[in-house]
Amino acid sequence: MSVTKPKGFRASGVTAGFKDSGKSDLALVVNDGPSHAAACVFTSNRCKANPVLWSEEVIKDGEVAAIILNSGGANCYTGAPGFQLTHATAEALATELSISSGDVLVCSTGLIGPLFSADKMLAAVPNVVAALSTDGADAAATAIMTTDTVSKQATYDGPGWSIGAMAKGAGMLAPALATMLIVITTDVDLAPAQLDEALRVACATSFNRLDSDGCQSTNDTVALLASGAAQISPDLAEFTDALSSVCVDIALQLMQDAEGASHDLYITTTHAASEADALEVSRSVARSNLFKCAVFGNDPNWGRVLAAAGTTTAAFEPHQLDVAINGIWVCKDGQGAADPESVDMTPRKCEILIDLKAGDAEVTVWSNDLTHDYVHENSAYST
Amino acid sequence: MSVTKPKGFRASGVTAGFKDSGKSDLALVVNDGPSHAAACVFTSNRCKANPVLWSEEVIKDGEVAAIILNSGGANCYTGAPGFQLTHATAEALATELSISSGDVLVCSTGLIGPLFSADKMLAAVPNVVAALSTDGADAAATAIMTTDTVSKQATYDGPGWSIGAMAKGAGMLAPALATMLIVITTDVDLAPAQLDEALRVACATSFNRLDSDGCQSTNDTVALLASGAAQISPDLAEFTDALSSVCVDIALQLMQDAEGASHDLYITTTHAASEADALEVSRSVARSNLFKCAVFGNDPNWGRVLAAAGTTTAAFEPHQLDVAINGIWVCKDGQGAADPESVDMTPRKCEILIDLKAGDAEVTVWSNDLTHDYVHENSAYST
C-alpha cells in the first residue's frame, strides 16, 4: 500500500523473464488522474542509460501518466537497439493504456552493457497492464529489486492527502543520486513546477546525503507523480517537509540494506562554517576506504577520520578538531582523549561526530562500512 | 646499495623498540657533503604529522645534512608532546653528528594517534649513528617498513654520478602523495632550487599518478639529498629525466606491494583533450570500488569503467567511448564489442585503456584491485 496509498494510482508487478532466478522483474505504476503533474530528478552521471535519456524528454512538459520499471538489466551502453527498446516499450504501454507514449517514464536497473530481451519486454507489457490494481504496491516494489534483500516502501499521511513511495537500491550508492529507482506518488493537486521545487529540496537533504560506496549510477531516477485525486493543494512548504520525510525514510532503508554492510554510519560534521563545509567533511569520511574497513573491524580509528577531514577545503584548524565515535570523545583538540577501547563498536548503527569549531552548520551523511561481503558481492555480481 | 650508492652518503637501520615485532624501526641517512643541497615534497593533506611540520621548516633554506626516519608510529595528532619529541630527536641527532638540528629532517610512519616512546627514541639515536656505514642502505630501507612485505629500493647510473632511493608504502596510497616515505640521494652538484624543480616534475608523473585506495596520508615525505661528491653538475633536464625514472620505478614497486592487492591496474586514458582530462578519467576509474571489486573477481566489467568516466568533467561524447581490457576491445562506440569472456583476467597485471576520441593527451594511473585481503588487513591494522 505504498505507491497505491494515494488516491488515483494503480500498480502491478509481474515476471517478464529478465532474471535467471525467475523472480518478478517488471513493475508499473499508473496515475489515473485527474492531474498528471510530475517531476523527476535523474543521475548527474554523464553516462546515462537509455531509459534516462528517454525519461528526460518525457518529463519536460511536467506530465506523466505511467511509469514502467524493469530489473534484470540497466539498458545502459547498449547502443541504438537499447534506445529503440526503451521507445518501443513506452509505445506498447501507451497503446495498452490508451495514453501518449510521451507521458510514459521508463526505468531500468541491473547490469550495464548487455541488453535484455526485447521480445520478453514486449510480450510482458500486456501482462503488467492486466495485473494493475489499487493494491498492487507490494508487487511493484518487489519487481524492481536487484541485489536488495528487502523491498523499500514508505508512506505519509497528510490532512486529507497522502504520499507513497517505493525504491530499489543496494549498491553504487552515492551522490548524486544514489543508484536507485524511486517512485513517489501523491494525490495532492500541485503544478509540475511546484512538485519539481519540492522534489529538489527533498532530494538534497535525503538521497544526496547517502554515500554508501562512492560510486555513481548511470540509471538513477526519482519520479514524483501527483494525481490531484484528493482535490487538495497543500501549502508547498508543508508538502515539501512531508516529501522530505518520506525521502529520508527511503534513504535510510537504502543504507540499511546496502550490499554487504555490517554497520550503518551516521557521519555528522558540526559547528562548520557552512553547510557546504559540513557536507564536504562528512562526505570525505564516507569515502575513506581505510576508515570504513576499520569500522568493519570494530576499530574506532579516529586517526583515519582526521586524515579524511584533512583532504577537504573546509574551514577548520587541524589541531583543534574533536571527534566522537558512538558518543565517546576519542579525540579532543587534535589529540587522543578517551581510550578507544571504551567505544562499543558492536551495534550496527555507528555514529561519528566531527566538531570543526568553526561555525553553526551541521550535516549528517549516511554511509556503510567496507566489508568482506561487499567485496564478495561486487566481485561476483556479473558472473 | 640504494641510498648509499651515490658518493657522500652513509646509512643505517636499528631496532629502537617501537614495534611489538622487535623488527628494526629506526633509519638514518647522512649526507657527508661537500654539498648539503636538498628538496622535499610533502603531503598535501592539511592534517600533517608533527615530523612533517618540523621538516617543512628545515627544508626552507634548502640544506639538509641528515634524515632520520622511524616506523612503528606516525607521530600525528599527538599534540604538543609529539612535536616536542620530533624536536628532541632532531636535537639529539644533531649533537651526535655535530651538525645543526635545523639541517635534520625527521619522518615517522605508523598508526595515527598514539605516540611512541620518547625514551626509546632518545636512547636509540646514538645507536643509529654508531651503525652508520657506506653500505647501510639495505638496513635503512628495512627499518622503515610497516605493512610492506618487501623493501623498496632503486638506483640510477649517470655518467660519473648516480641516484639511489629507498621507500616505504603499502596502504593509503593516493595523490598527493601516496602514503610513503621516500629518501632519494644523489652525488650531483646542483643547487636547492634546481633539485626542487626536478623533484616536483618527477613526483607529478610518478607518485602523483599512483592511487591504490584513494586515501591520503598525513605523513608523506619525499626527500632528495645531493652531496655534490661526484663534482659533476649535469644538465637539469637530463637529471630530471633520471630522477623521474627512479621515481616511477619506486612508484611501481609501491603498487606491486599494495596491501591485499591481487591485481596491479594500469589505467590509461588516451586521446584526451588535455593531460588534466586524461588524469581525471584515469583517476576516477582508479577510485571506483565497484570496478576494483570486479577486477578482483576477474570480471572485465567495462560498464563500471564507463560509469566512473561519466562522473568526470573531461571532454568526451559518452556514446563514442571505446574501452579495452588487457588488449581486448570490450566496448566500441559506447556499446559492447568483443565478448568479455575472451579477456584473460588471470595475470596480476591488468591494463585498462579508455579512448576518449577528443585529442592527443594520454595519462596512465596505477592502482590496485579491492580485495578481501585489503579489507582484512585494514580492519585489523590497529588492533
Boltz contact constraints between the chains, C-beta under 6 A:
constraints:
  - contact:
      token1: [A, 45]
      token2: [B, 310]
      max_distance: 6.0
  - contact:
      token1: [A, 45]
      token2: [B, 311]
      max_distance: 6.0
  - contact:
      token1: [A, 46]
      token2: [B, 310]
      max_distance: 6.0
  - contact:
      token1: [A, 46]
      token2: [B, 318]
      max_distance: 6.0
  - contact:
      token1: [A, 47]
      token2: [B, 306]
      max_distance: 6.0
  - contact:
      token1: [A, 47]
      token2: [B, 307]
      max_distance: 6.0
  - contact:
      token1: [A, 47]
      token2: [B, 310]
      max_distance: 6.0
  - contact:
      token1: [A, 47]
      token2: [B, 318]
      max_distance: 6.0
  - contact:
      token1: [A, 77]
      token2: [B, 306]
      max_distance: 6.0
  - contact:
      token1: [A, 77]
      token2: [B, 334]
      max_distance: 6.0
  - contact:
      token1: [A, 79]
      token2: [B, 335]
      max_distance: 6.0
  - contact:
      token1: [A, 112]
      token2: [B, 303]
      max_distance: 6.0
  - contact:
      token1: [A, 113]
      token2: [B, 303]
      max_distance: 6.0
  - contact:
      token1: [A, 113]
      token2: [B, 336]
      max_distance: 6.0
  - contact:
      token1: [A, 213]
      token2: [B, 289]
      max_distance: 6.0
  - contact:
      token1: [A, 215]
      token2: [B, 288]
      max_distance: 6.0
  - contact:
      token1: [A, 215]
      token2: [B, 290]
      max_distance: 6.0
  - contact:
      token1: [A, 216]
      token2: [B, 311]
      max_distance: 6.0
  - contact:
      token1: [A, 218]
      token2: [B, 307]
      max_distance: 6.0
  - contact:
      token1: [A, 288]
      token2: [B, 215]
      max_distance: 6.0
  - contact:
      token1: [A, 289]
      token2: [B, 213]
      max_distance: 6.0
  - contact:
      token1: [A, 290]
      token2: [B, 215]
      max_distance: 6.0
  - contact:
      token1: [A, 290]
      token2: [B, 378]
      max_distance: 6.0
  - contact:
      token1: [A, 293]
      token2: [B, 375]
      max_distance: 6.0
  - contact:
      token1: [A, 293]
      token2: [B, 378]
      max_distance: 6.0
  - contact:
      token1: [A, 293]
      token2: [B, 379]
      max_distance: 6.0
  - contact:
      token1: [A, 296]
      token2: [B, 379]
      max_distance: 6.0
  - contact:
      token1: [A, 297]
      token2: [B, 379]
      max_distance: 6.0
  - contact:
      token1: [A, 297]
      token2: [B, 380]
      max_distance: 6.0
  - contact:
      token1: [A, 299]
      token2: [B, 382]
      max_distance: 6.0
  - contact:
      token1: [A, 299]
      token2: [B, 383]
      max_distance: 6.0
  - contact:
      token1: [A, 301]
      token2: [B, 382]
      max_distance: 6.0
  - contact:
      token1: [A, 303]
      token2: [B, 112]
      max_distance: 6.0
  - contact:
      token1: [A, 303]
      token2: [B, 113]
      max_distance: 6.0
  - contact:
      token1: [A, 306]
      token2: [B, 47]
      max_distance: 6.0
  - contact:
      token1: [A, 306]
      token2: [B, 77]
      max_distance: 6.0
  - contact:
      token1: [A, 307]
      token2: [B, 218]
      max_distance: 6.0
  - contact:
      token1: [A, 310]
      token2: [B, 45]
      max_distance: 6.0
  - contact:
      token1: [A, 310]
      token2: [B, 46]
      max_distance: 6.0
  - contact:
      token1: [A, 310]
      token2: [B, 47]
      max_distance: 6.0
  - contact:
      token1: [A, 311]
      token2: [B, 45]
      max_distance: 6.0
  - contact:
      token1: [A, 311]
      token2: [B, 216]
      max_distance: 6.0
  - contact:
      token1: [A, 318]
      token2: [B, 46]
      max_distance: 6.0
  - contact:
      token1: [A, 318]
      token2: [B, 47]
      max_distance: 6.0
  - contact:
      token1: [A, 334]
      token2: [B, 77]
      max_distance: 6.0
  - contact:
      token1: [A, 335]
      token2: [B, 79]
      max_distance: 6.0
  - contact:
      token1: [A, 336]
      token2: [B, 113]
      max_distance: 6.0
  - contact:
      token1: [A, 370]
      token2: [B, 375]
      max_distance: 6.0
  - contact:
      token1: [A, 372]
      token2: [B, 372]
      max_distance: 6.0
  - contact:
      token1: [A, 372]
      token2: [B, 375]
      max_distance: 6.0
  - contact:
      token1: [A, 375]
      token2: [B, 293]
      max_distance: 6.0
  - contact:
      token1: [A, 375]
      token2: [B, 370]
      max_distance: 6.0
  - contact:
      token1: [A, 375]
      token2: [B, 372]
      max_distance: 6.0
  - contact:
      token1: [A, 375]
      token2: [B, 375]
      max_distance: 6.0
  - contact:
      token1: [A, 378]
      token2: [B, 290]
      max_distance: 6.0
  - contact:
      token1: [A, 378]
      token2: [B, 293]
      max_distance: 6.0
  - contact:
      token1: [A, 379]
      token2: [B, 293]
      max_distance: 6.0
  - contact:
      token1: [A, 379]
      token2: [B, 296]
      max_distance: 6.0
  - contact:
      token1: [A, 379]
      token2: [B, 297]
      max_distance: 6.0
  - contact:
      token1: [A, 380]
      token2: [B, 297]
      max_distance: 6.0
  - contact:
      token1: [A, 382]
      token2: [B, 299]
      max_distance: 6.0
  - contact:
      token1: [A, 382]
      token2: [B, 301]
      max_distance: 6.0
  - contact:
      token1: [A, 383]
      token2: [B, 299]
      max_distance: 6.0
